[in-house]
Amino acid sequence: MTICSRGGGAVEWMFADRRMIFTYYDERLNAVPFICVDGVVEGGLNVSHWPGNRTPAHLKADTSTEMALRLARDPGRDDWLGGVSVVTNNHFDTDGLLSVFAVLRPEEALRHETAMIQAARTGDFGEWTTPDAFKFDAVVTAYDDARRSPIASEIRGKSEPERYQIIYDRLLSSLPDLLTGAAARKELWGDRLQATMRSMMRIGDVARVREHDAARLTVIEATEPLDEMARFNVARHHRVLTATRSAGGFVYEMAFQIFSWFETVTPPRGTRFDLTEVGARLDHMETAGGGRWTYTGDDSLESRLYRAGPDGSPVASTLPLESLESLLMGVFEARP
């Protein structure tokens, strides 16, 4: 492995045996052959599960990491890549990092295939797969946290391309060891794991879960706030209504799980669609002011319908849970 510098201060790690380097996406890359993994950009080859991707059909899978691993074992890999010398991505997350690693160092990645796929699914879909996958995702995510990042002083004040080039470089140089070594970085995952495990252990005592298969809707009625991963992992469907009791009534969140945003081989357990009109109906049904039903958009990764207060934060509704649950069942049964 060698290091080479580019104009603008970015640093690239060059894996001489693969004749490839990673460069965070810049429109100037269109002047050279490149492959974009996980994200979608104009030009170049593409291996991604984002909407609008151009991934070859035989490589498609649920996560971009799985696709990059399929490419790693594809007999036609070298012919398809042709003269590509640059691997890029237009964002930073666990699935993106592992996809880049699998393209740069395919043989090494294949030796860690299971752990990589587990970590990618935890990172992108919020799935609880294994404790090691959770810890790895938490450590990777922490590198982009200005308050907790182990390289905070290096990325502070940098432009987005410079910031993510530095983060990718540092984490790529730690792979594959970090897949198991993340356990030693408890300061980066300890609080998050504790919160998730607490909710997972308590959800059976403080929540009632109802599954409406015809509507592909899960309803979680809770007496206290619960961690998202804990809630979504008990849900049979990718449409989840959470009703959390508060002093002023139920605080509702109707969420389309993030899985349904991606283009996956496994069909989502309930598609997403625009709920703006549903929000307007709910506003008319409310018996008191103090909030407005807001939909974040079905093109949003975190697609949610909730009643927002003046500052945008969730507030209690005057609607009975039975009324909201019945309305949503009717809406979703018509569009499974």
C-alpha positions in Angstrom: 0.0 0.0 0.0 1.3 3.4 -0.9 0.0 7.0 -0.4 -0.3 9.6 -3.1 -1.4 13.2 -2.9 -3.7 15.1 -5.1 -4.3 18.8 -5.6 -6.6 20.3 -2.9 -4.9 18.5 -0.1 -6.8 15.2 -0.4 -4.9 12.0 0.3 -5.5 8.7 -1.5 -4.4 5.3 -0.5 -3.2 3.3 -3.4 -3.3 -0.5 -3.4 -0.6 -1.2 -5.9 -1.6 -4.8 -6.4 -5.0 -3.7 -7.5 -3.9 -0.6 -9.4 -6.9 1.3 -7.9 -7.3 4.2 -5.5 -10.2 5.6 -3.6 -11.2 9.3 -4.2 -14.3 10.9 -2.7 -16.6 11.9 -5.5 -15.8 15.1 -7.4 -17.3 16.0 -10.8 -13.8 16.2 -12.2 -13.7 12.4 -12.0 -15.7 12.3 -15.2 -12.4 12.8 -17.0 -11.1 9.4 -15.9 -12.6 5.8 -15.8 -14.2 5.2 -12.4 -16.7 3.1 -10.5 -19.1 4.6 -8.0 -20.2 2.2 -5.2 -23.2 2.6 -2.9 -24.1 6.1 -4.2 -25.3 7.1 -7.6 -23.6 9.8 -9.7 -23.5 10.7 -13.4 -21.0 8.7 -15.5 -18.8 5.8 -14.7 -19.7 2.3 -13.7 -22.1 1.8 -10.8 -22.7 -0.8 -8.1 -25.4 0.5 -5.8 -28.8 -0.2 -4.2 -29.8 3.5 -4.4 -32.8 4.4 -6.6 -31.7 5.0 -10.2 -28.7 2.8 -9.9 -27.1 1.2 -13.0 -25.9 -2.1 -11.3 -25.7 -5.1 -13.7 -28.5 -7.5 -13.0 -26.3 -10.4 -12.0 -24.6 -8.3 -9.2 -27.8 -7.0 -7.6 -28.3 -7.7 -3.9 -29.9 -6.0 -0.9 -26.8 -4.0 0.2 -24.1 -2.4 -1.9 -21.6 -4.4 0.1 -23.1 -7.7 -1.1 -23.0 -6.4 -4.6 -19.3 -5.5 -4.3 -18.6 -8.9 -2.9 -20.5 -10.5 -5.8 -18.3 -8.5 -8.1 -15.2 -9.7 -6.2 -16.0 -13.3 -7.1 -17.3 -12.6 -10.6 -15.2 -14.3 -13.3 -15.9 -11.3 -15.6 -14.8 -8.7 -13.0 -11.6 -7.6 -14.8 -13.3 -7.3 -18.2 -16.2 -5.3 -16.8 -13.9 -2.9 -14.8 -11.7 -2.5 -17.9 -9.4 0.5 -17.4 -11.1 1.7 -14.2 -8.4 3.0 -11.8 -10.6 5.0 -9.3 -13.3 3.8 -6.9 -15.5 6.6 -5.6 -18.6 7.3 -3.5 -20.7 10.5 -2.9 -21.4 9.9 0.7 -20.1 8.2 3.8 -21.6 5.4 5.8 -20.9 1.8 6.8 -22.2 0.2 3.6 -20.3 2.6 1.5 -17.1 2.1 3.3 -17.3 -1.7 3.0 -18.3 -1.5 -0.6 -15.2 0.5 -1.4 -13.1 -2.0 0.6 -14.5 -4.9 -1.4 -13.7 -3.3 -4.7 -10.2 -2.2 -3.7 -9.2 -5.5 -2.0 -11.6 -8.2 -3.2 -9.7 -11.3 -2.1 -9.3 -10.0 1.4 -12.9 -8.8 1.5 -14.2 -12.3 0.6 -12.5 -13.8 3.6 -14.6 -11.5 5.8 -17.8 -11.8 3.7 -20.3 -12.7 6.5 -19.1 -10.1 8.9 -19.1 -7.4 6.2 -22.7 -8.2 5.1 -23.9 -8.2 8.7 -22.3 -4.8 9.4 -23.7 -3.3 6.2 -27.3 -4.5 7.0 -27.0 -3.1 10.5 -25.7 0.2 9.2 -28.1 0.8 6.3 -31.3 -1.0 7.4 -31.0 -0.6 11.2 -31.2 -4.4 11.6 -29.8 -6.1 14.7 -27.6 -8.8 13.2 -24.7 -9.4 15.7 -23.1 -7.5 18.5 -19.9 -7.2 16.5 -21.8 -5.7 13.5 -23.5 -3.2 15.8 -20.2 -2.1 17.4 -18.5 -1.8 14.0 -21.2 0.4 12.7 -21.2 2.5 15.8 -17.4 3.0 15.5 -17.6 3.9 11.8 -20.4 6.3 12.4 -18.5 8.0 15.2 -15.7 9.0 12.9 -18.1 11.4 11.3 -19.3 12.9 14.6 -17.6 16.2 15.2 -17.8 15.7 19.0 -16.7 12.1 19.3 -14.6 11.4 16.3 -11.1 10.0 17.0 -9.9 12.3 14.2 -12.0 15.4 15.1 -9.0 17.7 14.9 -8.1 16.4 11.4 -11.6 16.9 9.9 -12.7 20.1 11.7 -13.3 22.9 9.2 -12.7 20.8 6.1 -14.9 20.9 3.1 -17.1 17.8 2.5 -14.8 16.2 0.0 -11.8 16.8 2.1 -13.5 15.6 5.3 -14.8 12.4 3.9 -11.5 11.6 2.0 -9.7 11.8 5.3 -12.3 9.6 7.1 -12.4 7.0 4.3 -8.6 6.9 4.2 -8.3 6.3 7.9 -10.9 3.6 8.1 -9.8 1.8 4.9 -6.4 1.5 6.4 -7.9 -0.1 9.5 -9.7 -2.8 7.6 -10.3 -5.7 7.9 -9.0 -5.7 11.4 -11.7 -3.2 12.6 -14.4 -5.7 11.8 -13.5 -7.5 15.0 -11.3 -4.9 16.6 -14.2 -2.4 17.0 -15.1 -4.2 20.3 -12.0 -2.5 21.8 -13.4 1.0 21.1 -16.1 0.9 23.8 -16.0 4.7 24.2 -17.5 4.9 20.7 -20.3 2.3 21.0 -20.9 1.7 24.7 -23.7 4.3 25.3 -25.5 3.5 22.0 -25.4 -0.3 22.7 -26.6 0.2 26.3 -29.6 2.3 25.1 -30.5 -0.2 22.4 -30.2 -3.3 24.7 -32.3 -1.5 27.4 -35.1 -1.0 25.0 -34.8 -4.5 23.6 -35.1 -6.0 27.0 -37.9 -3.8 28.1 -40.1 -3.8 25.0 -41.9 -6.9 26.0 -42.9 -5.3 29.3 -43.8 -1.8 28.2 -45.2 -2.3 24.8 -48.0 -4.1 23.0 -47.4 -5.1 19.4 -50.2 -5.6 16.9 -49.6 -6.9 13.3 -52.0 -6.1 10.5 -50.9 -8.3 7.7 -53.4 -7.1 5.1 -52.2 -3.6 5.6 -48.6 -4.7 6.1 -48.6 -2.5 9.2 -47.1 -3.0 12.6 -48.6 -1.0 15.5 -46.4 -0.6 18.7 -48.3 0.9 21.7 -45.7 1.8 24.3 -45.8 3.4 27.8 -42.3 4.9 27.4 -40.0 6.0 24.6 -38.2 3.1 23.0 -35.0 2.9 20.8 -35.8 2.8 17.1 -33.7 -0.3 16.4 -35.6 -2.2 19.2 -39.0 -1.1 17.8 -38.2 -1.8 14.2 -36.6 -5.2 14.9 -39.8 -6.5 16.5 -41.9 -5.3 13.7 -43.1 -7.9 11.1 -43.6 -5.1 8.5 -41.7 -2.1 7.2 -44.7 0.2 8.0 -44.6 0.9 11.7 -47.0 3.1 13.7 -45.5 3.8 17.2 -47.9 5.2 19.8 -46.0 6.4 22.9 -48.1 7.4 25.9 -47.4 10.8 27.4 -49.0 13.1 29.9 -50.9 14.9 27.1 -51.9 11.9 25.2 -50.3 9.6 22.6 -47.3 10.9 20.6 -47.5 9.1 17.2 -44.9 8.3 14.6 -45.9 6.6 11.4 -42.6 5.4 9.8 -41.7 3.7 6.6 -38.6 1.7 7.6 -35.5 2.8 5.6 -35.3 -0.6 3.9 -38.2 0.4 1.6 -36.3 3.4 0.2 -33.6 1.2 -1.4 -33.8 -0.9 -4.5 -33.4 -4.4 -3.1 -33.7 -7.9 -4.3 -35.8 -8.8 -1.3 -39.1 -7.0 -1.6 -40.0 -4.5 1.2 -42.6 -5.7 3.6 -44.9 -2.8 2.7 -44.1 -0.1 0.1 -44.0 3.6 0.8 -46.0 6.4 -0.8 -46.9 10.0 -0.1 -48.9 10.5 3.1 -49.3 14.3 2.8 -53.0 13.9 2.2 -53.4 11.6 5.2 -51.7 14.2 7.3 -54.2 16.8 6.2 -57.1 14.5 7.1 -55.6 14.0 10.5 -55.3 17.7 11.1 -59.1 18.1 10.4 -59.8 15.3 12.9 -57.8 16.9 15.8 -59.9 18.6 18.4 -57.3 21.0 19.7 -54.5 23.1 18.3 -50.8 23.1 19.2 -49.5 20.9 16.4 -49.7 20.1 12.7 -49.3 16.7 11.1 -46.2 16.7 9.0 -44.9 14.2 6.4 -41.2 14.2 5.7 -41.6 12.8 2.2 -41.6 9.3 0.8 -38.2 10.1 -0.9 -36.7 10.7 2.5 -34.5 8.0 4.0 -36.2 8.6 7.3 -39.8 8.8 6.0 -42.2 9.8 8.8 -45.6 11.2 9.5 -46.0 12.8 12.9 -47.7 15.7 14.7 -45.2 18.5 15.0 -45.2 21.4 17.4 -44.2 25.0 16.6 -40.5 24.0 16.8 -40.9 20.9 14.7 -40.6 18.4 17.5 -43.2 15.7 18.0 -46.2 16.6 20.2 -49.1 14.7 21.6 -52.3 14.2 19.5 -55.9 14.4 20.6 -56.8 11.5 18.4 -57.6 8.1 20.0 -55.2 5.3 19.0 -58.1 3.2 17.7 -59.2 6.0 15.3 -55.7 6.5 13.9 -55.0 2.8 13.6 -58.3 2.1 11.8 -57.6 5.0 9.4 -54.1 3.8 8.5 -55.3 0.2 8.1 -57.8 1.4 5.5 -55.1 3.5 3.7 -52.5 0.7 3.6 -54.8 -2.1 2.7 -55.6 -0.3 -0.5 -51.8 -0.1 -1.3 -50.0 -3.1 0.1 
